[in-house]
């Protein structure tokens, strides 16, 4: 009888340890995905800035960057 109780206790303990490990792995994966998303966003922002600078250099500053307000008004008129 004591062996069965010990076996059940051991199985329950192992299950709890396994669940705890899975929870920690999930948290680590979420943190990694968050960092990866932030890195990707930064890379996109940097690429956008570089493209704007290259366009400005190529046109000699003839094309001015539109303000977001102007873009919103123009897109509202198009709809």
Backbone torsions as a table, in degrees:
resi	resn	phi	psi	omega
1	UNK	NA	-41.1	179.4
2	UNK	-66.1	-32.6	179.6
3	UNK	-66.5	-40.1	179.4
4	UNK	-65.4	-43.1	179.1
5	UNK	-64.0	-40.6	178.7
6	UNK	-65.3	-39.7	178.9
7	UNK	-64.3	-43.1	178.8
8	UNK	-64.7	-43.6	179.0
9	UNK	-62.7	-40.0	179.2
10	UNK	-65.5	-42.8	178.0
11	UNK	-63.9	-42.5	178.7
12	UNK	-64.5	-41.8	178.6
13	UNK	-63.4	-43.3	179.3
14	UNK	-62.9	-40.2	177.7
15	UNK	-62.5	-42.9	178.7
16	UNK	-64.9	-41.8	177.8
17	UNK	-63.4	-40.3	179.1
18	UNK	-64.3	-42.7	179.3
19	UNK	-64.8	-39.6	178.6
20	UNK	-63.9	-41.8	178.2
21	UNK	-63.0	-39.9	178.7
22	UNK	-65.8	-39.7	179.4
23	UNK	-63.4	-42.7	178.5
24	UNK	-66.1	-38.8	178.4
25	UNK	-65.3	-38.3	178.4
26	UNK	-64.6	-43.3	178.6
27	UNK	-63.1	-41.6	179.2
28	UNK	-64.0	-40.6	179.1
29	UNK	-65.5	-40.1	178.2
30	UNK	-64.0	-41.2	178.4
31	UNK	-64.4	-40.7	179.9
32	UNK	-65.9	-42.3	178.2
33	UNK	-64.0	-38.9	178.5
34	UNK	-63.5	-44.3	178.8
35	UNK	-65.7	-39.1	179.4
36	UNK	-65.1	-41.8	178.9
37	UNK	-64.3	-40.5	178.8
38	UNK	-65.5	-40.6	177.9
39	UNK	-64.1	-41.0	178.9
40	UNK	-64.8	-42.0	178.9
41	UNK	-62.4	-42.2	179.2
42	UNK	-64.3	-40.2	179.0
43	UNK	-64.5	-40.1	178.1
44	UNK	-64.7	-44.4	178.9
45	UNK	-61.7	-43.7	179.5
46	UNK	-63.7	-41.0	178.7
47	UNK	-64.6	-40.6	179.0
48	UNK	-62.5	-45.3	178.3
49	UNK	-61.8	-42.9	179.9
50	UNK	-64.3	-39.2	178.9
51	UNK	-66.0	-41.6	177.3
52	UNK	-62.6	-41.8	179.8
53	UNK	-65.7	-41.8	179.5
54	UNK	-64.4	-40.4	178.1
55	UNK	-65.1	-42.3	178.4
56	UNK	-63.5	-42.1	178.8
57	UNK	-65.8	-40.5	-177.3
58	UNK	-69.2	-34.9	-177.9
59	UNK	-93.6	-3.7	-178.8
60	UNK	67.5	26.0	178.5
61	UNK	79.3	12.3	-179.6
62	UNK	-69.8	-33.1	179.2
63	UNK	-94.4	119.7	179.7
64	UNK	-91.9	146.1	177.8
65	UNK	-72.3	129.7	179.1
66	UNK	-75.6	149.7	175.7
67	UNK	-78.4	149.0	178.9
68	UNK	-57.2	-31.1	179.3
69	UNK	-64.0	-41.0	178.9
70	UNK	-65.7	-40.7	178.8
71	UNK	-62.7	-41.3	-179.9
72	UNK	-65.0	-41.0	-179.9
73	UNK	-66.2	-42.9	-179.1
74	UNK	-66.0	-41.3	-179.5
75	UNK	-70.7	-30.6	177.2
76	UNK	-68.6	-36.6	179.5
77	UNK	-69.1	-34.3	-178.8
78	UNK	-68.2	-30.7	-179.8
79	UNK	-79.3	NA	NA
